[in-house]
Amino acid sequence: MKRLEAVAGAPMVSFDGVTKWFGEVVALSDVSFSMGPGVTSILGPNGAGKSTLLRLLCGLTTPSQGSVRVYGHDPRRNREIHRYIGIVPQHDGIFPGVSAHRFVSIAGVLCGLDDPRTAATDALEAVELDPTDERPVSEFSKGMRQRVKIAQALVHGPPIVVADEPLNGLDPRQRRRLIDIFVSIAGQGRCVIVSSHVLDEVERFGSNVLVVAQGRLAAEGDFRAIRDLMDDRPHRIRVETDRAPEVAAELIELGVVRSASLVSGGLDLETDDATALGRAVAPVTQRLGASLEQMVPLDDDLESVFRYLVDPTARNREEVIS
């Protein structure tokens, strides 16, 4: 099989003004981004357009407008692109009665490998499965079946791995193992693209994040960078102290907090300047003779950022309050 020549200077993956509609339903609207090596998480609720985005990337459907490129080539028109992409589908789609090694070997045959059996052995070992296990894959646990799907995606050594909701239905231990596997793959210089609607999963990948909401790209960056985009939204910080009312009054008087609420063990504060608040709290508590157990940010997590980005009513409520 002839090796694909990448277009000079082209990113591994790029979308430029991509819109996709099905009849009167717009699944994606004017989406643009580029990806390189590392883990990129596509984050959004069910129905946001994540699966449509991945199908476009893999050349399984055509954009209604705009362009999708892999190494500068159209994945829909250039069939050579498919050997550069490994797909981990959301659903099992595993042949009944077939062992893991046989299943992954078949994937290798379909990819045109010269020695699919050896490649299958290597891929299964890479995901910590025993290639000599002759049990049908249908008898495997959910976590093991997920790793079989990853193995078949890796069998031909693709530089781009696309996984659609790969952590669905897994227990915490299985999720940790698969996250470690994806991070390890990305560490080899590959582009790993993982879709998810589970917010803490994405944060644990330590990845670049594309937030997709209602078919649009709402934000891009790591979760802290996304949080930093929202300069108009107050930061929420909890201060644990034994003299909460007095501390709150002093901080409000200094103008470093927007609002304060009494909670068990301390205060929940809203501020436009977390740095100024952090500098003020210790002197205030010391002057009042109050304890200061800890300061904890309440919204420096992906879940609060996600709610803010995808819920216009939340933004409207905060605009009214301010």
ABEGO torsion letter per residue (X at the ends): XBBBBBBBGBBABBBBGBBBBBEABBABBGBBBBBBBEBBBBBEBBGAGAAAAAAAAAGABBBABEBBBBGGBBAAABAAAAAABBBBBABAGBBBGBBAAAAAAAAAAAAGBABAAAAAAAAAAAAGBBAABABBAAABBAAAAAAAAAAAAAAAGBABBBBBGAABGBBAAAAAAAAAAAAAAAAAGBBBBBBBABAAAAAAAGBBBBBBBGGBBABBEBAAAAAAABAABBBBBBBBBABAAAAAAAAAAAGABABBBBBBGEBBBBBABAAAAAAAAAAAAAAAGBBBABBBBAAABAAAAAAAAABAAAAAAAAAAX
